[in-house]
Amino acid sequence: MKKRFWTGRFEGYSWEYFQKDLLSGVIVGIIAIPLGMAFAVASGVNPEYGIYTTIIAGILISLFGGSRFQIGGPTGAFIPILLGIVITYGYADLLLAGFMAGIMLVLMGIFKLGTLIKYMPRPVTIGFTSGIAVIIFTGQIGNFLGLSDLEKHEKFLANMREIFLHIDSVSLYSIITAVVCLIAILLTPKLMPGVPGPLVGLVVSTVVAALFFSGNIPTIGTVFGEIASGFPAFQMPEITLERVLRLLVPAFTIAMLGGIESLLSAVVADGMTNSKHNSNRELVGQGVANIVTPLFGGIPATGAIARTATNIKSGAYSPMSGIIHGIFVLTTLLLLAPYASHIPLASMAPVLMVVAWNMSERKQFAHVLKMKSGDSLVLLATFLLTVFTSITTAVVAGIILAIILFAKRMSSMLVISKVFPDETPKEETAKLRVLHQLKDYPEISIYTIEGPLFFGAAQVFEQRVLKTINYRPKVLILHMGRVPFMDSTGAAHFKNILDHFKSHGGVLLVAGVAPSLKETLKKSGLYEEIGGGNVFDDAEDAVAYAKSLAGSAAAEKRGAIKGTEQFV
């Protein structure tokens, strides 16, 4: 077991690979420091909690996760959820909710639910990600403008109203500081490629504020107090039944969003490296990280797409880069924590605004909207519900809407026609020959069914078949070679057709049934009711048998008429 754990991750590891991991780990660590603090502040907690999360979760996700290149830590996607929990329940309950979410993630991985999360409809993920981006961006307007006495709310409209009511308290010092930071973030990649823009922006704007606006602008130190340079002590959260029940929904929301984000990040890493992650193991790794992190004061964490991509571009070879990134952040915390207290809140705002802009997926959003399809409706509904209600409501509603539209599409794919499906020229010739032969047999009706017989199409299937055979032929042949599957609803409606036919003395034959569909017929009991002798692999065999039945019926009818004439 232990050997399998390390296989493919550190096997054949060398000094050369360690050098690559060391460089990429340090680079990602430099990027993670300002982001960790910014995400924590935006989530309504002290900035050092974001640093603790970056260290602990970053190391554990790399150790136990299912992706070689995943970088874990606090992310922007969690901000609206965590802020809402802090406002409603408080920081202590946030830690317990994160702890519970970790347990849920481990259970998801153990029960192999990772593959299910990957089936999340793309319009839903784009919709809630873009909605989160809007919430993050607008949530930083107050700090960017230096507005004072702002009260944080869980709802978007309430926060917008708060900004409007306090717009007269705008601070020119904060705006200048924020603009300096924003310019530095945007210019750094062009002037110094490879150097993290957020770090440069924070350093430059902090220096400017300290030199020219000292005492006139709120900083991390003045708002949250000094950042401790030591590592937090272990502390087990108080667990009671009442608290657990109260936090079930928030914890589940954290677990679901964390699972989705981490697997999306792992998929991005796979695409960049031509590798393949283990989704269930990734969930276990995320769960372990979220169980341990709250015990040291950290907030929930997940896979960070941008930092994971940077890790790969920097030459990472193994999970060791993620471990090094956590160790580097820890070292920085121990040595430089006091200096972080001088960072202005106005400097944090552009960092988060740029993060929001980059995560907004604006191009994909516009592309899906231009399609003017069901996906566009799912996208728009998820986006608006994320902004104006909650992520939980948005994701649930988006998935339900996507399922409804999917069922509608699938039901429209059902084709019922009095022909055989076109396949090859040979089969086309056979089709024409069989149909020509049936011209002399009005007692026989043959229909091709194409498409899945599931709950969204089953009723249409029954209605169309019964409507088109209202003249009640003696033999009905259903060619089902292009029916990929049938659910219990489809089986029930199929049985209605079968019972209806039998009640009028008709015979139902089934042709071209795939092995999987035949197995479904057997499990549902339909195979026995149809009669094994009435199920054919080949349509021509079914037609030949139907002709024999029709011929026998015609002969019996002629005999009955002749007997009546003799009697008269």
N, C-alpha and C positions, 0 to 999 in steps of 0.2 A: 504493500500500500504506500509506504513511504517512498519507494523507488518510483512508483507511478506518479506520485505527487510532483516530483521534480523533473520527470521526463519531458523533454521538449522545451524546458524553461531555462535550466542551467546546465544541461548536459553538454559536455565539451567546452565549458566556459574557460576563457583564457584571459591573460593579462591585457591583451589587445582589446577584447570585448569590454573588459572592465573600464579601460580608458574611455571608450565610447560612451558607456553608461555614466561614467563620472561627469563628463562634459555635459551630456544632455540633462542629467539630474540637477546639476548646478544651474543651468540655464532655466529649466522649468521652475526650480526653487526660487530663483530671483523673481520670476513672473508671479509665482504663487503668493509671495509675501504681501504685496499691496492688494491683490485680489481677495485674499483671505480676510484681511482687515475690512476691506470695503464691503464684502458680502455680509460680514457680521454686523457692521454698523447699519447697513440697509435692512437687516433682519430684526433690528431693534435690540441687539445685545452688544456687549463690550467687544472692541476689536480683537482683544487677545484670544477670545473664544474661537474666532476664525483661524487664528494662528495655531491654536491647539488642535483644531480639526484637521488643518493641513498636515500637521506633523503625524498625528496618530492614525487618522484614516488613510492618509497617503501611504504610509508604510504598510499597514495591514491589507489594504486593497491590492497592493502590488504583491504581497506575500501569498494571499489566499484567493485572489481573484482568478478569473478564467481567461484573461487577456494578458499577453506578454508586455503590452505597451501602455496599458491603461494607467492614467494618472488620476487619482481620486482626491477629493477634498470638497470644501464648500463650493456651491455653484449658484449662479444667478437664478436658475430655475426654481430654487427653493425659497427665494426671498419672499414672495407674496404669502406662501404657506406659513413660513416661520414667523414672519411679522404678525400674521393673523393670530397664530397660537400665542405669541408673547403678549399681544394686546389683550386677548380674551382670557388666557389662563396664567400667564407669567412665565418667567425663565425656568423656574424649577420644573414646571409641568412640560416645558419644551424638552428638557433633558429626558424625562420619563417617556414622552412621546417618541423621541428618537430611539431610545432603548427598546421600546416595544416594536418600532418599525424595523429595527435590526433583527429581532426575533422573527418577525413576519417574513423578512427577506430570506433568512436562513431556511425557513420552512418552505418558501416558494422554490428555493433551489433544491432542497431535499426531495420535494414532490415533483420536481422536473417541470415547473411552470415557466421556465425561461423561454422555451420555444413558443408558448402562447403569447407572451408579451411582445414577441417579435412580429406578431400579426396585427399589431395596432395599425389602423388605417393611416396612411401618410397624411391625408388632409387633417386628421385629428391632431397629429403631432405638430404639424406646421401651424395649425390654428392656435393651440395652447402655447406653443413656444413664442409665437408672434405676440400673443396676448400678454404673456409674461414680460416680454421685452418692452411693451408699452407701459406696463405697470412700473417696471424698474426705471425706465427713462423719466416718466412723469414724476416718480417718487423722488427724484434727485433735483427737481426744479427748485425746491425750497433751499437746499444747500448751495446750489449754483448761484442763486440770487441773494443768499445770505439772509433769508427771511427769518424773523425771530418769533418766538412763542408759538411755533407751529405744533399742533397736536396731531399725532399719527392716528390714522383710522384704518380699519380693515378694508373698507369699500373704496373703490376708485373715485366715485363721484364725491364722496365725503372729503377725500384728500384734495381733489380739485377745488372744491368749495373753500377748504382751509387756505389754500394758496391764494385764491381770489380775495379772501377776507383780510389777508396779511400782506398783500402786495405793496402796501405803502411803507413797509419796513425794510424794503430792499437795501442792500449794502453794496456800495460801490467797491469797497475793499474786497469783498467776497467775489464779486463779478470779475474783477481784474485778476485775482488769484486763480479762479476757475478757468478763465480764458488762457492764462499763461500755461496752466497744466494741460489744457486741451490742445493748444498749439504744439506743445512739446510732444504730446502723445502722437499727434498726426505727422509731425515732421521727423521724428526719430527714425522710423523705418526707412525713410528716404535718404536721410543724411548719414545714419549709422545702422545699416542693415544688421540684424542679428542682436541688437541691443533692445531690451524690453522697453517699449514706449511708456507703459504705465509707471514703471519705476523712475524713469527719467523725469516724467511729468510731475510725480510726487516730490522728488528731490528738488527740482528747479523751483516749483511753485512754493514749496515750503521755505526755501531759502529766501525767495522774494518777499513772502509774507513776514518772515522773521525780521528781515532788514527794514522793511518799509511800513508794515501794518501791525507790528507787535502790540498785542493788547487790544486790538480793534477787530479781531476776527476770531470766531470760535475754532478751537482745535480739539484734537482727540483728548488731550490732557485736561482742558478746561471743561469739557462735556462729560467724559467718561472717567477721568482720573488717570493717574500714571499707569502705564503698562508694566506689569510685574515682569522682571527679567528671569525669574525662576519658573520651574515647571510646576503645574498645579498638582495638588494632592489628590489621591484617590478618594472618591466619595460615592457610596452606593445611594442611589435615589430612594426616597421613601415610597414603597409600593403598597398601596391599599386597593381593595376591590373597587371602592368608590372612584378613586383616581383613574384606575385602569379602564373602567367602563366609560368614564367621562372622556377619556383620550383615545378611545378605539378608532373613531372616525379620523381624527387628525393623524394618528399613527399610521393608519391604513393609507391615507393620502400620501404621507411621506414615503411609505414603502413602495407604493405603486409608481409614483413619480421618480423615485430613486432607481427603481428597477428599469423603468423605461429609458431614463437618461443614460444609465450606465451601459445598457445594451446597445443603445444608439451610438454611443461613443465607441464601444467595442467593434461595432459594424464599420464605423468610419476607419478605425485602426486596421481592420481586416482589409478594407479596400486600398489603403495606402501601402500595406506591406505584403499583400497577397498571402495573408495568413488566415487562420480560422480560430476563433475564440470558443470557449466552452461556456455557453450561456447559463447553464444551471450552476456551474462552479462560480461564475461571476456573481450571481445572486448571493451565493453563500459567502463569498469574500466581502461583498458589500454589506451583508448582514452582520458578519463578525465585526467589521469596522464600526458600524453604527451601534452595536452593542457595547463596545469598549469605549468609544469616543465620549459618550455622555458621562461615563464614570470619572472623566478628568475635566469635565466642564465644556466639552466640545459640542458643536451643533451638528445636525445631520449632514451627511456627505454622500456624494455619488461620483460617478465618472465624469470628468470634465473634458468635453470634446476639444476645446481650443488648446488646453494644456497637453492633452494626449497627442494632438496633431503636432504641436511644437516639439514634444518629446521625440516623436518619430523623425521629424525633419532635422532634429539636432543629432541624429545618428544613434539613437538608443538601440540596444541589441536584446535586452532582457528586462524582466521586472526589477532588476537591481537599480535601474535608473530611477524608478519610482521610490525605492527605498532611500537612495541617495538624496533625492529631492526632499524627502521628509527630514532626513538628518541635517541637511543644509539649513532648512528653515529653523530647526531646533537650535542649531549653533548660532544662527542670526538672532534668534530670540534671546538667547543667553547673553550675547555680547552687545547688541544694539537696541534692545527694547526701549530704554529711556529716550532715545532720539525719536522714536516713532510717535511719542506723545505730542510732539510739536507739529505734526501734520495737520493742516487746516481741514475742516470738514468740506470746505469749498473745493479742495484739491481732490477729495474722494469722489465728488459728484461727476466730473468728466470721465473718470476711470469707469464708473458704472454706466454712464451714458454710452460710452464707446462699446462696452460689453453688450449693452442692450441693443445697440445698432447692429453689431456683428451677429447676434443670435436671432435677430428678427426674421431671418430667412425671407427677406422682402422680395427677392427675385422669384423664388418658388411660390410665394404667396400670390404675386401678380400673375404668374403663369397659370396656376390652378384657377384663379378667378376668371381669367380670359377664356378658359375652356367652356364656361357657362354650362356646366354639367351638374350632376348630383354631387360630385366631389366639391364643386364650388360652394354649394349650399352647406355641406358638412363643414368645410373650412370656415366659412363666414359665421356659422352658428357657434362653432367651437371658440373662435376668436372673440366674438362679442360676449359670450357667456363667461369666458375667462376674465375679460376686462371688467364686466359689470356685475358678475355674481362671484363665482369661485372656480378654481381649477377642477375641483371634484365634480361639481355640477357640469362644467363644460365637457370634461372627458367622458362622463357617463352619457350625457345627452348626445355628444358627437358620435360615440360608438353605436348607440341605439339608432340614431338617424342613418348612420352608414350601413347598419344591418338591414334596416327597412329598405333603403335604396338598393342595396345589393339583392335583396329578395325580389324587389320589383324588376330589376334588370334580368335576373335569372328566370323569373316567370315569363317575361316577354321573349325569352330565348326558346320557350317550348313551341315546337312546330308539330302540328298534327295534319297530315296530308294523305291523300289517297294515291300515293306513289311510293316507290322505293327510293332511298337516298342515292344521289349520284356519287359514285366512287371511281371506278375504273371503266374504260370502254367495254371490257368483257362483262362487267356487272351491269353496265347500262344495257347491253344487248340482252342479257338474261332478264332484266327488268321488263323491257319491252315485250319479250316473248311471253313472260308470265302474265302481264296485264292483257295481252292480246288473247291469251287462252281463257282469261276470266270473263271476257265479253259474253260468252255463252252461258255464264253461271251467275245470274242475278242474285242467287241465294247466298253468294259469297261476297263479303266486303273486306277489304284489306287496307290497313292504315299504317303509316310510318310515324312513330313517335320519336322526336329528337329533342333532347334537353333533359335536365334533371327533374325528377318527379319528387319535389320537396314541398314543404308547407306553403310556399309562396306560389306554386304553380299547380298543385294537386287538384284544386277545385276547378280550375280552368280546364285541366285535362279531362275530368269527368264530364263536365258540361259539354265540351266540344265533341267528345266521342258520342255521347248519348244523343246530342242534337243532330249529328250528321248521319246517324243510323236509325232515324225514327221510322224507317220503313221496315225495320226488324228483319235483317237477313238471317238465314239459317245458321251461317258460320261467319264469325268475325275473327279476322287475323290481325293481331297487333305486332308489327315489326318493331322491335325495341333494341336494335343493334347500336343505336346512338343515345341510349339512356345511361349515363355514367353512374347514377346512383338513385336510390329511392328511400326516403325516410318513412317514418311510421304514418305520417299524414298522407303521403303518397300511396302507401300500402292500403290505408283505409278507403281512399277514393277508388283505388283499383278494385278493391273488393266490392264496392258498390256497383261498379260496371259489371263485374263477374256475376253477382247475385241477380242483377237486373236481367242479364242475358239468360241465365239459367231459368229464371222464373217464366220466361216466354219461350222456353224450349230450345233456346239457341246453344251453340257450342262456341266457346272462346278458345282460340289457339294463340300461342305466343311464339314468336320466331326471333332468331338472332340475338338471344339473351347472352350477355357477357357473363363469365364465371362469377364475378363479384355480385352482379345483380341476381343471378340464379341463387346464390347463397342467401341473399336478402329475402328472396321469395320463399325459400325453405324455412328460414328462421321465423318469418311472419305467418307461416301456415298457408300462404297463398299457393305455393307449389303443389301441395296436396289437394287443395280445393280445385285448382285448374285441372289437375291430373297430369302425372308425369308424362303420359303418352301424348299430351296436348302441348308440350313444350319442345320446340325444335331449334337446333342450332342453325339450320339453313332455311331460308324463306321458301325456296322452291319445294322442299320436302313438306313444309306446312301447307303450301298451295295444293300439292298433289293429294295430301290427306284430306284437305277441305273439299276437293273435287269428288273424292270418293264418298264423303259424307253427303254432299249435295246430291250426287247421283243416286245413292241409296234412298234418300228422302224423296227424290222425284219418282223413283220406281215404286216406292210404297204408296205415294199419292196416286200414281196411275193405276196401281192395283186396286186401291180403294174405290176409285171412280168406276173402274170396270166392274167390280163386284156389285156396286150399287145399281149399275145399268142392268146387270143380269138379274138382280133381285126384282127390279121393276118389270 
